[in-house]
């Protein structure tokens, strides 16, 4: 059975698709069979990222390890029983298609609450939640008091993850390994940054997630998308000397993959 990695939260702009593509490509480069799904059926940012990669590699006549991507298959509505949700069946069919041929299935969720996202979270062996370093994003996980010091209670996304955990427990599945990334960090040490660090550390113990390093805010990520490339591909396309920022970003990716502690994965890049 494939190990299912879900990348999700309910807010856009946290870097979910960037994290998804870099983790998936890192696994492919290390020789693992990795397949991907994009549940944002409108934007399909991850799907377009992989498509950009395939077109660029074809144009440049290059062969680089690339995660497999498929769209969710369509379901004949007439085959459904009364009350059955077609989205459940579409996701189930996609996972069934991939799980016998892939070691890992990575599912990129939309930045909103949808039925597909809810079901995907209940399938997650590893859940990665990128979070901008802001109390606006933190509010997705928990409500806090006015000074940002005291946690008042879990918020909507944490409650959804809790429900997914309960469903897995009822089905006799192993618990979700929930990893929250402090993503798109700024370089400066600011008061808000220190408060966020304390609040996330406190919340992690209360609702049960691990905190892992994400990516700092870097222009390179925006530049890579049109060609479908990742930080690990730069030397393969002729970049002989990586600048300090690129070297640091590769180390951030290395630290992230290592911290995920995925089964059978030894970081070799």
C-alpha positions in Angstrom: 0.0 0.0 0.0 1.2 3.5 -0.8 2.0 5.9 1.9 -0.3 8.9 1.4 1.0 12.4 1.9 -1.6 15.2 2.1 -0.6 18.8 1.8 -3.4 21.0 3.0 -4.9 23.8 5.0 -8.0 26.0 4.3 -6.2 29.2 3.3 -4.6 30.1 0.0 -1.2 31.6 -0.5 0.7 29.5 2.1 2.8 27.7 -0.5 1.1 24.4 -0.6 1.7 23.6 -4.3 5.4 24.8 -4.0 5.9 22.5 -1.1 4.0 19.7 -2.9 6.1 19.9 -6.0 9.5 20.1 -4.2 8.7 17.2 -1.9 7.4 15.0 -4.7 10.4 15.8 -7.0 12.8 15.2 -4.1 11.3 11.7 -3.6 11.4 11.0 -7.4 15.1 12.1 -7.5 15.9 9.7 -4.6 14.5 6.9 -6.7 11.0 6.5 -5.1 7.9 5.9 -7.1 5.8 9.0 -6.4 2.4 9.9 -7.9 0.5 13.1 -7.3 -3.1 14.4 -7.3 -4.4 17.9 -7.3 -7.8 18.4 -5.6 -8.1 22.1 -6.6 -10.2 21.2 -9.7 -10.4 24.8 -10.8 -6.8 26.2 -10.5 -4.9 22.9 -10.6 -1.6 24.7 -9.6 0.2 21.4 -8.9 -1.1 19.9 -12.1 0.0 22.9 -14.1 3.4 22.7 -12.3 4.0 19.1 -13.5 2.6 19.9 -16.9 5.1 22.9 -17.2 7.9 20.5 -16.3 7.0 17.9 -18.8 6.7 20.5 -21.6 10.0 22.1 -20.7 11.9 18.8 -20.5 10.5 17.8 -23.9 11.4 21.2 -25.5 15.0 21.0 -24.0 15.3 17.2 -24.7 16.1 16.6 -21.1 15.3 13.6 -18.9 14.9 14.4 -15.2 13.1 12.5 -12.4 9.5 13.7 -12.4 6.5 12.7 -10.2 3.6 11.2 -12.0 0.4 13.2 -12.1 -3.1 12.2 -13.0 -6.4 14.0 -13.0 -9.3 12.6 -11.0 -11.2 10.2 -13.2 -14.8 11.1 -14.1 -17.5 8.9 -12.6 -20.7 7.9 -14.3 -23.4 9.5 -12.1 -25.9 6.7 -13.1 -23.6 4.2 -11.3 -24.0 5.9 -8.0 -26.4 4.7 -5.3 -28.8 7.2 -3.7 -26.9 9.5 -1.4 -23.4 8.6 -2.6 -21.1 11.5 -3.4 -19.4 11.5 -6.8 -16.3 13.3 -5.5 -15.7 10.5 -3.0 -15.8 8.0 -5.8 -13.5 10.1 -8.0 -10.8 10.3 -5.3 -11.2 6.7 -4.3 -10.8 5.6 -8.0 -7.7 7.7 -8.4 -6.1 6.4 -5.2 -6.9 2.8 -6.1 -5.3 3.3 -9.6 -2.1 4.6 -8.1 -1.6 2.8 -4.8 -0.5 -0.5 -6.4 2.2 1.2 -8.5 3.5 4.0 -6.3 5.3 4.0 -3.0 3.9 7.5 -2.2 0.8 9.3 -3.3 1.0 13.1 -2.6 -2.4 14.9 -2.6 -2.4 18.7 -2.9 -5.6 20.2 -1.4 -7.3 23.5 -2.3 -7.1 26.5 0.0 -10.7 26.2 1.0 -13.0 23.7 2.7 -14.3 21.2 0.2 -15.7 17.7 0.3 -12.7 16.4 -1.6 -10.3 18.0 0.9 -12.2 16.6 3.8 -12.0 13.1 2.5 -8.3 13.4 1.5 -7.4 14.4 5.1 -9.0 11.1 6.3 -6.7 9.2 3.9 -3.5 11.0 5.1 -0.7 8.9 6.7 1.4 12.1 6.7 -0.4 15.5 6.7 1.7 18.6 5.8 0.2 22.0 6.7 2.2 25.0 5.4 1.5 28.1 7.4 2.6 31.7 6.7 4.3 33.2 9.6 1.3 35.4 10.5 -1.4 35.3 13.2 -3.8 35.7 10.3 -2.9 32.2 9.2 -2.4 31.0 12.7 -6.1 31.7 13.3 -6.8 28.8 10.9 -5.4 26.5 13.6 -6.5 28.2 16.8 -8.1 31.3 18.2 -5.9 33.4 20.5 -6.4 36.4 22.8 -5.7 40.0 21.8 -2.0 39.9 22.8 -1.3 36.7 21.0 -0.2 34.9 24.1 -3.1 32.7 25.2 -4.8 30.1 23.1 -8.6 30.2 23.4 -9.4 27.1 21.5 -9.0 25.2 18.2 -10.2 26.7 15.0 -12.0 25.3 12.0 -9.1 23.5 10.3 -7.9 21.8 13.5 -11.4 20.6 14.1 -11.5 19.1 10.6 -8.2 17.3 11.2 -9.5 16.0 14.5 -12.6 14.6 12.7 -10.3 13.0 10.1 -8.3 11.4 12.9 -11.5 10.0 14.5 -12.5 8.5 11.2 -9.1 6.8 10.8 -9.3 5.5 14.4 -12.8 4.0 13.8 -11.5 2.3 10.6 -8.5 0.8 12.5 -5.9 2.8 10.6 -2.8 4.3 12.1 -2.9 7.9 13.4 -2.1 10.8 11.1 1.4 12.2 11.5 0.5 15.9 11.3 3.4 18.2 10.4 3.0 22.0 10.4 5.5 24.1 8.5 6.3 27.6 9.3 6.5 28.6 5.7 7.6 31.7 3.7 9.5 33.1 6.6 11.1 36.5 6.5 14.8 36.9 7.2 14.5 39.5 9.9 14.0 38.6 13.6 10.8 40.4 14.5 8.6 40.5 17.6 5.8 38.9 15.6 8.1 36.1 14.5 9.1 35.3 18.1 5.4 35.3 19.2 4.5 33.0 16.4 7.2 30.5 17.4 6.0 30.4 21.0 2.3 30.1 20.0 2.9 27.3 17.5 5.1 25.4 20.0 2.4 25.7 22.6 -0.4 24.7 20.2 1.5 21.7 18.9 1.5 20.1 22.4 -2.2 20.9 22.8 -3.6 19.5 19.6 -0.9 17.1 18.5 1.2 18.1 15.6 5.0 18.4 14.9 6.6 21.6 13.8 9.0 21.4 10.9 11.1 24.0 9.0 9.6 25.3 5.8 11.0 27.7 3.2 12.0 31.3 3.6 10.5 33.8 1.2 12.6 33.6 -2.0 12.1 34.9 -5.5 13.5 31.7 -7.0 10.3 29.8 -6.3 8.3 32.1 -8.5 10.9 31.9 -11.3 10.9 28.1 -11.3 7.2 27.5 -11.8 6.9 28.4 -15.5 9.5 25.7 -16.4 8.2 23.3 -13.9 11.6 23.1 -12.2 12.6 22.8 -8.5 15.7 23.8 -6.6 17.1 20.3 -7.2 17.1 20.7 -11.0 19.3 23.8 -11.3 22.6 22.1 -12.0 20.9 19.8 -14.5 19.8 22.8 -16.6 23.3 24.3 -16.7 23.5 26.4 -13.5 27.1 25.8 -12.6 27.4 27.9 -9.5 24.5 28.2 -7.1 24.2 31.5 -5.3 24.0 31.6 -1.5 20.2 31.9 -1.5 19.8 28.9 -3.7 22.2 26.8 -1.5 20.3 27.9 1.6 17.0 27.0 -0.1 18.3 23.5 -1.0 19.3 23.0 2.6 15.8 24.0 3.7 14.3 21.4 1.4 16.8 18.8 2.7 15.8 19.6 6.3 12.1 19.4 5.5 12.3 16.0 3.8 14.4 14.7 6.7 12.0 16.0 9.3 9.0 14.4 7.5 10.6 11.0 8.4 8.8 9.2 5.6 9.0 5.4 5.6 12.0 4.0 3.7 13.3 7.5 2.8 16.9 8.4 3.4 17.8 11.9 2.3 20.5 11.7 -0.4 20.4 15.0 -2.2 
